[in-house]
Amino acid sequence: MASSNEIALSELIAALSRALDAAEGEAPGHAARSCLIGMRLADELELDLDARSDIFYALLLKDAGCSANAAHMAALFGADDQVAKHTSKLVNWARPLDALVWSLRTVAPDGSMSARADRLRAIRNEGEVTRSLMEARCHRGAQIALKLGFSQATAEAIRALDEHWDGHGQPLGLRGTEIPLAGRILGLAQTVEVFQAARGLGVAYRVATRRSGEWFDPRLVEALRSFRSDRAFWASLIEPDVSAVEPPDRRLLADESRLDQIAEGFAAVIDAKSPWTHEHSHRVCAIAVGIASLMGFDEPALGDLRRAALLHDLGKLSISNRTLDKPGPLTDVERARFREHPLLAEHILGRMASLQTLAAVASAHHERLDGSGYPRGLAGQELTMPMRVLAVADVYEALVSDRPYRAAYPADTALDVMRPDVPRRLDPDAFAALEALLDDRVAVTELTGPRPSRLPTRQAKRLDQV
């Protein structure tokens, strides 16, 4: 892989923000378009470079906490969390009737009247559902921003994304200037982008005007009006280029250390998507690096593999939790959609020329030597050794972890399950290194957690969906 010091940090974050767009049910480039709108607002307010830099990264990472409430939202509403997230942004939650109509349309869309009524009762019984969902999302987003190495101001802007000028927002009910200016900009920029994309610029302006003094700082709405007629600006949103609005004196490069930090942070976002995959990316990373070390990988190769392992499930952010957390067999449609998830990692990481190899490795973790894997059906020499190592690590970690459709396997049983696929589907050298790694009983606990005390009572039916 090319040296990471060739990567502009803004380019990397803008690319990864597309995974957050998918998790929120938004079209690719939603965060980038919001960034252009928010930075234009910052221009109109003549903010200084430090403030603009904080706002720039907050706009791109505003949805960093999106995965924290996905499983809860899907379970509570009995609906596709991404559809629910997208449509909820088009609702004025300050109006109880609007919120009720949205809930009636959203809960258990394919369920019976009885099932829909059950969901509505569950929502009522939980109490302040909106607050709890937004609290999880906003606080987690702020934590992720700090984990990625960004400023406290950037984190606080993300935390305040859903606060409203009149104090009726979430999760803290901040009012007026209690809300950080950057957070006020994020909230307005996001709303304008969502309505502009869904219903046109005229509707977006009318919504912003109606909500001035309620949701939004009136001064920001006035700033928005000042560039309504700038056709060149609104046309620039079709192919958003955030590098054009990045504060020039604050441009940063992602060196090896920063790239590792970004990979670690986004792995946390990925693993928060489902309670069944808590720490999955980090554990796959530990196992893959352990295998590769025994196989003699040099330090640069280990670093590349580590980052690919941390980001290998980036595409799962695009899958509804109704599929990820389903306890029974997937339908043909769900299975087909699931098998596409590695393509998102390939697309996002592949947007940067210097990460082409990382993209290829990360997206190949479900490929198999005999060509029976997915999404490309790669086989034999098309699969590099890092790809083969990652595939072995991913299968093993999934087998020794609980899934909604089966209990975890003990380590020895997991190896027994894998063994018939060696060497036809899984690489024999990588598998042998895994066995050698697990001979150290300390490594078993460190890499996979405590071994179950009993055999699973349910057999795995979906081993290719781990």
Long-range contacts (C-beta under 8 A, 24 or more apart in sequence): 1-300, 1-304, 1-354, 1-355, 1-356, 1-357, 1-358, 2-353, 2-354, 2-355, 2-356, 3-354, 4-254, 4-255, 4-256, 4-258, 4-259, 4-354, 5-253, 5-254, 5-255, 5-256, 6-253, 6-353, 6-354, 7-253, 7-254, 7-259, 7-352, 7-354, 7-355, 8-243, 8-251, 8-252, 8-253, 8-254, 9-251, 9-252, 9-253, 9-254, 9-258, 10-56, 10-57, 10-60, 10-242, 10-243, 10-246, 10-251, 10-252, 11-243, 11-351, 11-352, 12-254, 12-259, 12-262, 12-352, 13-57, 13-60, 13-61, 13-148, 13-262, 14-60, 14-242, 14-243, 15-348, 15-349, 15-351, 15-352, 16-262, 16-266, 16-314, 16-348, 17-60, 17-61, 17-63, 18-347, 18-348, 19-266, 19-269, 19-314, 19-315, 19-317, 19-318, 19-344, 19-348, 20-61, 20-63, 20-64, 20-66, 20-269, 20-317, 21-63, 22-82, 22-317, 22-318, 22-344, 23-63, 23-66, 23-67, 23-70, 23-82, 23-85, 23-273, 23-317, 23-318, 24-63, 24-66, 24-82, 24-85, 24-86, 25-80, 25-81, 25-82, 25-83, 25-84, 25-85, 25-86, 25-87, 26-86, 26-194, 26-197, 27-197, 29-240, 30-193, 30-194, 30-197, 31-59, 31-60, 31-61, 31-62, 31-63, 32-60, 32-240, 32-241, 32-242, 33-193, 33-197, 33-237, 33-240, 34-59, 34-62, 34-186, 34-189, 34-190, 34-193, 35-59, 35-60, 35-189, 35-240, 35-242, 35-245, 36-233, 36-236, 36-237, 36-240, 36-242, 36-244, 36-245, 37-189, 37-192, 37-193, 37-237, 38-185, 38-186, 38-188, 38-189, 39-245, 40-227, 40-233, 40-245, 41-185, 41-188, 41-189, 41-220, 41-223, 41-224, 42-185, 44-223, 44-226, 44-227, 45-181, 45-219, 45-220, 45-223, 47-181, 49-247, 49-249, 49-250, 50-250, 51-153, 51-181, 51-182, 52-247, 52-250, 53-247, 53-250, 54-150, 54-151, 54-153, 54-154, 54-157, 54-182, 55-154, 55-157, 55-182, 55-185, 55-186, 56-242, 56-245, 56-246, 56-247, 56-250, 57-145, 57-150, 57-151, 57-154, 58-145, 58-150, 58-153, 58-154, 58-155, 58-157, 58-158, 58-182, 58-183, 58-186, 59-185, 59-186, 59-189, 60-242, 61-141, 61-144, 61-145, 61-148, 61-150, 61-154, 61-158, 62-141, 62-157, 62-158, 62-161, 62-186, 62-190, 63-141, 64-140, 64-141, 64-144, 64-145, 64-148, 64-158, 64-265, 64-269, 65-136, 65-137, 65-138, 65-139, 65-140, 65-141, 65-142, 65-143, 65-144, 65-158, 66-137, 66-141, 66-269, 66-317, 67-140, 67-269, 67-270, 67-272, 67-273, 67-317, 68-136, 68-137, 68-139, 68-140, 68-141, 68-272, 69-133, 69-134, 69-136, 69-137, 70-272, 70-273, 70-274, 70-321, 71-273, 71-274, 71-275, 71-321, 71-324, 71-325, 72-132, 72-133, 72-136, 73-133, 73-321, 74-320, 74-321, 74-322, 74-325, 75-321, 75-325, 76-119, 76-122, 76-123, 76-126, 76-129, 77-103, 77-106, 77-107, 77-108, 77-119, 77-123, 78-107, 78-108, 78-111, 78-115, 78-116, 78-119, 79-106, 79-107, 79-108, 79-109, 79-322, 80-109, 80-320, 80-322, 81-320, 81-321, 81-322, 82-318, 82-320, 83-320, 86-194, 89-190, 89-191, 89-194, 90-194, 90-195, 90-198, 92-211, 93-130, 94-164, 94-166, 94-168, 94-214, 94-215, 99-130, 130-170, 131-170, 131-171, 134-162, 134-170, 134-171, 135-170, 135-171, 137-162, 138-162, 138-170, 138-171, 139-171, 140-272, 144-265, 144-268, 144-269, 147-261, 147-264, 147-265, 147-268, 148-261, 148-262, 148-265, 149-258, 149-261, 149-262, 153-180, 153-182, 154-182, 156-180, 156-182, 156-183, 157-182, 157-183, 157-185, 157-186, 158-183, 158-186, 159-183, 160-184, 160-186, 160-187, 161-186, 161-187, 161-190, 162-187, 163-187, 164-214, 164-215, 164-216, 165-213, 165-214, 165-215, 165-216, 165-217, 165-218, 166-213, 166-214, 166-215, 168-214, 169-215, 176-217, 179-217, 181-217, 184-216, 184-217, 184-220, 185-220, 187-215, 187-216, 188-215, 188-216, 188-217, 188-220, 188-221, 188-224, 191-215, 191-216, 192-224, 193-237, 196-234, 196-237, 201-228, 201-234, 256-303, 259-307, 260-303, 260-306, 260-307, 263-306, 263-307, 263-310, 263-311, 264-310, 266-310, 266-311, 266-314, 267-310, 267-311, 269-317, 270-311, 270-313, 270-314, 270-316, 270-317, 271-313, 273-316, 273-317, 273-321, 273-324, 274-316, 274-321, 274-324, 274-325, 275-325, 276-324, 276-325, 276-401, 276-402, 276-403, 276-404, 277-313, 277-316, 277-324, 277-401, 280-313, 280-397, 280-398, 280-401, 281-309, 281-310, 281-311, 281-312, 281-313, 282-310, 283-397, 283-401, 283-447, 283-448, 283-449, 284-309, 284-312, 284-390, 284-393, 284-394, 284-397, 285-309, 285-310, 285-393, 286-446, 286-447, 287-393, 287-396, 287-397, 287-434, 287-437, 287-447, 287-448, 288-389, 288-390, 288-392, 288-393, 288-394, 290-437, 290-443, 290-447, 291-389, 291-392, 291-393, 291-430, 291-433, 291-434, 291-437, 292-386, 292-389, 292-433, 294-433, 294-436, 294-437, 295-385, 295-389, 295-429, 295-430, 295-433, 297-386, 301-386, 304-357, 304-358, 304-361, 304-386, 305-361, 305-386, 305-389, 305-390, 307-358, 308-358, 308-361, 308-362, 308-386, 308-390, 309-362, 309-390, 309-393, 311-345, 311-349, 311-358, 311-362, 312-342, 312-345, 312-361, 312-362, 312-363, 312-365, 312-390, 312-394, 313-341, 313-345, 313-365, 314-344, 314-345, 314-348, 314-349, 314-362, 315-340, 315-341, 315-342, 315-343, 315-344, 315-345, 315-363, 316-341, 317-344, 318-344, 325-404, 326-404, 326-405, 327-404, 327-405, 328-405, 329-405, 329-461, 329-462, 330-462, 330-465, 335-465, 338-465, 339-366, 339-374, 339-375, 340-375, 342-366, 342-374, 342-375, 343-375, 360-384, 360-387, 361-386, 361-387, 361-390, 362-390, 364-390, 364-391, 365-390, 365-391, 365-394, 366-391, 366-394, 366-464, 367-391, 368-421, 368-425, 368-426, 369-423, 369-424, 369-425, 369-426, 369-427, 370-424, 370-425, 372-425, 373-425, 373-464, 374-464, 383-427, 385-427, 385-429, 385-430, 388-426, 388-427, 388-429, 388-430, 389-427, 389-430, 389-433, 391-426, 391-427, 391-430, 392-418, 392-426, 392-427, 392-430, 392-431, 392-434, 393-434, 394-466, 395-426, 395-463, 395-466, 396-434, 396-448, 397-447, 397-448, 398-463, 398-466, 399-460, 399-463, 399-466, 400-448, 400-449, 400-451, 401-448, 401-449, 403-460, 403-462, 403-466, 405-458, 405-460, 405-461, 405-462, 406-456, 406-458, 406-459, 406-460, 406-461, 407-452, 407-456, 407-457, 407-458, 408-452, 408-456, 409-452, 409-455, 409-456, 409-460, 410-451, 410-452, 410-455, 411-438, 411-444, 411-448, 411-451, 413-455, 413-456, 417-460, 417-463
